[in-house]
């Protein structure tokens, strides 16, 4: 289980946990409650580069589509 104190959070209720050259991303409970059930996630191909603030994917839920931002 991830230690919540080591996560980095965005203003859009996304979080990232970095482990060496790998990163795990997720959304907060607040965002999950607001979105409802996630039905599709679009992510970049492995090895894709992007900069802080870039949109790198989308999360589609039963209520809306939300962009995922690099932080």
C-alpha positions, 0 to 999 in steps of 0.5 A: 500500500502507498503511504499517502504522505509521499504522494504529490497532489495536483489542484485537479485532485490527481496524485502521483507516486514516483518510484525510481523511473516509474510512476503510479497515478491516481485520483483522490476520493473526492474526484472519484466520488465526483466522477462516478464509475470510471469506464475508460482511461486513455494514456500515452504510449510507454516512453512518451515525453511531456512537460509539466502542465501538458494534458497526457490523457483522459479519464472517462466516467459515467458522468464526464470526461476529465483531462489528466495533467502532467505535474 
